[in-house]
């Protein structure tokens, strides 16, 4: 599967194994214990709601490492508070957890399939547009230059956020500098447009909107600090950050596929971006 820089999709083999292993354990254990029809019905009715659990969690918990942690934590808590070791209860919990893992796996498989279809479509559009290795290499080099100032601004953001929590006036200036760096980066990327790169328009526009949303969130925090208020960084920044990370993953994945397809040397910034995205939540 082409999972690219999407860390949660790398867990699909694990969640699939946990789902199938859990269901097998329930069936084998119940058979050995000689469960009656009524006992099997009770176990199944208690376990099947686990299929719906991922849909009751926040969106970013679905098909991610956190969804796995939720199921493991739930199983551990029930095991801790169930010292009697009642077989029916134990198997119901195992089935509930396995059903949760099954839903996570199915959501991940559907995501991989949709992502791969989109990537194939973009690659086909690239071939029809006449994209060549030298054109893509020039574009990637230009993006790398545009990213230099952005990287410098990002490196100062963590310090600016700490100052913002302490309501230090200097934080507002640093945050506005970071917002200007985002604008300069976007302007630099616009200057690299060529007819052969029009296939990236859809992906690029989504990325631009995500970056602009992140810039606006940073400016809101800067305004709060300038007014002497303590900002809620989680509330102000986290949604825009998650959206920007998601769009960056799509962008990096498609570029990596094209780099391999056209046989050109990937730039260092693309390698570094993919590594960082693998660690981002």
C-alpha positions in Angstrom: 0.0 0.0 0.0 1.2 3.5 -0.8 1.0 5.1 2.7 3.6 7.7 2.1 4.2 10.1 5.0 1.0 9.1 6.8 2.0 7.5 10.1 -1.4 6.2 11.1 -1.7 4.2 7.9 1.5 2.3 8.8 -0.5 0.7 11.7 -3.0 -1.0 9.4 -1.2 -4.4 9.4 -1.1 -4.2 13.2 -4.8 -3.2 13.6 -5.8 -5.9 11.1 -3.8 -8.5 13.0 -5.3 -7.4 16.4 -8.9 -7.5 14.9 -8.5 -11.0 13.4 -6.6 -12.3 16.4 -9.1 -11.0 18.8 -12.1 -12.5 17.0 -10.3 -15.8 16.7 -9.5 -15.8 20.4 -13.2 -15.2 21.2 -14.4 -18.0 18.9 -11.8 -20.5 20.1 -12.2 -19.7 23.8 -16.0 -19.7 23.7 -16.0 -23.0 21.9 -13.6 -24.6 24.4 -15.7 -23.3 27.3 -18.8 -24.7 25.8 -20.8 -21.5 25.6 -24.5 -21.9 25.1 -26.5 -20.0 22.5 -27.7 -17.5 25.1 -24.1 -16.9 26.2 -22.9 -16.4 22.6 -25.7 -14.0 22.0 -24.8 -11.9 25.1 -21.1 -11.8 24.1 -21.9 -10.8 20.5 -24.4 -8.1 21.6 -21.9 -6.7 24.0 -19.1 -6.7 21.5 -20.6 -5.5 18.3 -21.0 -1.8 19.5 -17.2 -1.6 19.3 -17.7 -1.3 15.5 -19.3 2.1 16.1 -16.8 3.4 18.7 -14.4 5.1 16.2 -17.4 7.2 14.9 -18.2 8.4 18.4 -14.6 9.7 18.9 -13.3 13.0 17.6 -12.4 12.9 13.9 -8.6 13.0 14.5 -8.9 9.8 16.7 -10.2 7.8 13.8 -7.8 5.5 12.0 -4.9 6.8 14.0 -2.4 5.8 16.6 -4.7 7.4 19.2 -7.6 5.2 18.1 -5.4 2.2 18.9 -4.5 3.6 22.3 -8.1 4.2 23.1 -9.0 0.6 22.5 -5.9 -0.7 24.4 -6.6 1.6 27.3 -10.2 0.5 27.4 -9.3 -3.2 27.5 -6.7 -2.6 30.2 -9.1 -0.7 32.4 -11.8 -3.3 32.1 -9.3 -6.1 32.8 -8.1 -4.1 35.9 -11.6 -3.6 37.3 -12.7 -7.2 36.4 -10.7 -9.3 39.0 -13.4 -12.0 39.0 -12.3 -13.0 35.5 -15.8 -14.0 34.3 -15.2 -15.7 30.9 -18.3 -14.1 29.3 -17.3 -10.6 30.3 -13.7 -11.2 29.2 -14.7 -12.4 25.8 -17.2 -9.6 25.4 -14.5 -7.1 26.1 -12.1 -8.9 23.7 -14.8 -8.8 21.0 -15.7 -5.2 21.6 -12.0 -4.2 21.3 -11.5 -6.4 18.2 -14.6 -4.8 16.6 -13.0 -1.4 17.3 -9.8 -2.5 15.6 -11.7 -3.8 12.6 -13.4 -0.5 12.0 -10.1 1.4 12.3 -8.6 -1.1 9.7 -11.5 -0.7 7.3 -11.4 3.1 7.6 -7.7 3.0 6.9 -8.0 0.7 3.9 -10.7 3.0 2.4 -8.4 6.0 3.0 -5.5 4.3 1.3 -7.7 3.4 -1.7 -9.0 6.9 -2.0 -5.6 8.5 -1.6 -4.0 6.1 -4.2 -6.8 6.9 -6.7 -6.2 10.6 -6.3 -2.5 10.2 -6.7 -2.9 8.1 -9.8 -5.2 10.8 -11.2 -2.7 13.5 -10.5 0.2 11.5 -12.0 -1.9 11.0 -15.1 -2.7 14.7 -15.3 1.0 15.4 -15.0 1.9 13.1 -17.9 -0.8 14.7 -20.1 0.5 18.2 -19.2 4.0 17.4 -20.5 5.8 17.5 -17.2 9.4 16.5 -17.5 12.1 15.7 -15.0 14.0 19.0 -15.5 10.8 21.1 -15.1 9.9 19.3 -11.8 13.5 19.6 -10.6 13.5 23.3 -11.2 10.1 23.6 -9.4 11.4 21.6 -6.4 14.5 23.7 -6.3 12.5 26.9 -6.2 10.2 25.6 -3.5 13.3 24.7 -1.5 14.6 28.3 -1.7 11.1 29.6 -0.7 11.1 27.3 2.3 14.3 28.6 3.7 12.8 31.8 5.3 9.8 29.8 6.3 11.9 27.3 8.2 13.7 30.1 10.0 10.4 31.5 11.1 9.1 28.1 12.2 12.2 27.6 14.4 11.4 30.8 16.3 7.7 29.9 16.8 8.1 27.6 19.7 9.9 30.4 21.6 7.3 32.9 20.6 4.5 30.6 21.8 6.2 30.3 25.3 6.4 34.1 25.4 2.8 34.4 24.4 1.7 32.3 27.3 3.6 34.7 29.6 2.0 37.6 27.7 5.3 39.1 26.8 4.9 41.9 24.2 7.9 40.7 22.2 5.9 37.6 21.3 3.4 39.6 19.2 6.3 40.9 17.0 7.8 37.4 16.5 4.4 35.9 15.7 3.7 38.6 13.1 7.2 38.0 11.6 6.2 34.3 11.2 2.9 35.3 9.6 4.8 37.5 7.1 7.2 34.5 6.4 4.2 32.4 5.4 3.0 35.1 3.0 6.5 35.3 1.5 6.6 31.6 1.1 3.2 31.5 -0.6 4.2 34.3 -2.9 7.4 32.5 -3.8 5.5 29.4 -4.7 3.1 31.4 -6.9 6.0 32.7 -8.8 7.0 29.2 -9.8 3.8 28.4 -11.6 4.1 27.0 -15.1 1.6 25.4 -17.5 3.1 22.0 -17.0 2.4 22.3 -13.3 -1.3 23.1 -13.6 -2.1 19.6 -12.5 -1.0 20.6 -9.0 -3.6 23.5 -8.9 -6.2 21.5 -6.9 -3.6 20.2 -4.4 -1.9 23.6 -4.3 -5.0 25.6 -3.6 -5.9 23.3 -0.7 -2.4 23.7 0.7 -2.6 27.5 0.3 -5.9 27.7 2.1 -4.4 25.6 4.9 -1.3 27.8 5.2 -3.4 30.9 5.1 -5.6 29.5 7.9 -2.5 28.9 10.0 -1.2 32.4 9.3 -4.6 33.9 10.4 -4.5 31.8 13.6 -1.0 33.0 14.4 -2.1 36.6 13.8 -5.1 36.2 16.1 -2.7 35.0 18.8 -0.4 38.0 18.1 -3.3 40.4 18.5 -4.3 38.8 21.8 -0.8 39.1 23.2 -0.6 42.7 22.0 -3.8 43.4 23.9 -2.3 41.9 27.1 -4.4 38.8 27.0 -3.3 35.2 27.5 -4.2 33.2 24.4 -5.5 29.7 24.4 -2.9 28.3 22.1 -4.6 24.9 21.8 -7.9 26.4 20.8 -6.5 29.0 18.4 -3.7 27.0 16.7 -4.4 23.3 16.8 -7.2 23.1 14.2 -5.2 25.1 11.7 -2.1 23.1 12.5 -3.8 19.8 11.9 -5.3 20.9 8.6 -1.9 22.2 7.4 -0.2 19.0 8.4 -2.9 17.0 6.4 -2.4 19.1 3.3 1.4 19.0 3.6 1.2 15.2 3.7 -0.8 15.0 0.5 1.5 17.5 -1.2 4.7 15.7 -0.1 3.3 12.3 -1.1 2.3 13.3 -4.6 5.7 15.1 -5.2 7.6 12.0 -4.0 5.6 9.8 -6.4 6.4 12.1 -9.3 10.1 12.3 -8.3 10.3 8.5 -8.5 8.3 8.3 -11.6 10.5 10.8 -13.5 13.7 9.5 -12.1 15.1 12.7 -10.6 17.0 13.2 -7.4 14.7 14.3 -4.6 15.8 17.5 -2.9 16.9 17.4 0.8 13.9 19.5 1.9 11.5 16.9 0.6 13.2 14.1 2.6 13.2 16.3 5.7 9.6 17.2 5.2 8.5 13.6 4.9 10.4 12.7 8.1 8.8 15.5 10.0 5.4 14.6 8.8 5.8 11.0 9.9 6.3 12.3 13.5 3.5 14.9 13.4 0.1 14.0 14.9 
